[in-house]
Amino acid sequence: MAQQKIKQDGNIPIGANIRAIRRAQKMKQTTLVARLQQMGINMTRETLVKIERGIQHIQSSQLRGIRDVLQTTYDELLSEEPDE
C-alpha cells in the first residue's frame, strides 16, 4: 500500500508545529527520530529537518508516529498557527 504524502502549505505549517511541540517538550531531533525508528517508521534526522523547515512533504505514517511520540493531537499538529 502506497503512503499518502501530506503537502505543507502556507496556511497549515505542519513542520513548524512539529518543531514547536518538540521544543516545548525539550526533545532533540535525534531522540524523536530514534523513537520513530523503534516504531518501524522510516525517518532520518535529515528528513525531519526538511519536514520541520517545510521543504519536504510528510507521509501519513510519519505524521501518525510523530503524534504518538510527542503525545499530541492532529489538531495541534495541523493548527494554522504554530505555538512558537
Contacts in CASP RR format, 6 or more apart in sequence:
PFRMAT RR
TARGET T0000
AUTHOR 0000-0000-0000
METHOD contacts of the structure
MODEL  1
MAQQKIKQDGNIPIGANIRAIRRAQKMKQTTLVARLQQMGINMTRETLVK
IERGIQHIQSSQLRGIRDVLQTTYDELLSEEPDE
3 59 0 8 1.000
3 60 0 8 1.000
3 61 0 8 1.000
4 59 0 8 1.000
4 60 0 8 1.000
5 57 0 8 1.000
5 58 0 8 1.000
5 59 0 8 1.000
5 60 0 8 1.000
6 14 0 8 1.000
6 57 0 8 1.000
6 58 0 8 1.000
6 59 0 8 1.000
6 60 0 8 1.000
6 63 0 8 1.000
7 57 0 8 1.000
8 14 0 8 1.000
8 15 0 8 1.000
8 51 0 8 1.000
8 54 0 8 1.000
8 57 0 8 1.000
8 58 0 8 1.000
11 80 0 8 1.000
12 78 0 8 1.000
12 79 0 8 1.000
12 80 0 8 1.000
13 54 0 8 1.000
13 80 0 8 1.000
13 82 0 8 1.000
14 51 0 8 1.000
14 54 0 8 1.000
14 58 0 8 1.000
14 63 0 8 1.000
14 77 0 8 1.000
14 78 0 8 1.000
15 51 0 8 1.000
15 52 0 8 1.000
15 53 0 8 1.000
15 54 0 8 1.000
15 58 0 8 1.000
16 52 0 8 1.000
16 54 0 8 1.000
16 82 0 8 1.000
16 84 0 8 1.000
17 76 0 8 1.000
17 77 0 8 1.000
17 78 0 8 1.000
17 79 0 8 1.000
17 82 0 8 1.000
17 83 0 8 1.000
18 48 0 8 1.000
18 51 0 8 1.000
18 52 0 8 1.000
18 66 0 8 1.000
18 70 0 8 1.000
18 77 0 8 1.000
19 52 0 8 1.000
19 82 0 8 1.000
19 84 0 8 1.000
20 82 0 8 1.000
20 83 0 8 1.000
20 84 0 8 1.000
21 70 0 8 1.000
21 72 0 8 1.000
21 76 0 8 1.000
21 77 0 8 1.000
21 83 0 8 1.000
22 29 0 8 1.000
22 32 0 8 1.000
22 70 0 8 1.000
23 84 0 8 1.000
24 83 0 8 1.000
25 70 0 8 1.000
27 70 0 8 1.000
29 45 0 8 1.000
29 48 0 8 1.000
29 49 0 8 1.000
29 52 0 8 1.000
30 45 0 8 1.000
32 48 0 8 1.000
32 66 0 8 1.000
32 69 0 8 1.000
32 70 0 8 1.000
33 43 0 8 1.000
33 44 0 8 1.000
33 45 0 8 1.000
33 48 0 8 1.000
35 69 0 8 1.000
36 43 0 8 1.000
36 62 0 8 1.000
36 65 0 8 1.000
36 66 0 8 1.000
36 69 0 8 1.000
37 43 0 8 1.000
39 65 0 8 1.000
39 68 0 8 1.000
39 69 0 8 1.000
41 61 0 8 1.000
41 62 0 8 1.000
41 65 0 8 1.000
42 62 0 8 1.000
43 62 0 8 1.000
47 56 0 8 1.000
47 62 0 8 1.000
50 56 0 8 1.000
51 57 0 8 1.000
51 58 0 8 1.000
51 62 0 8 1.000
58 66 0 8 1.000
63 74 0 8 1.000
63 77 0 8 1.000
66 77 0 8 1.000
67 73 0 8 1.000
67 74 0 8 1.000
67 77 0 8 1.000
76 83 0 8 1.000
END
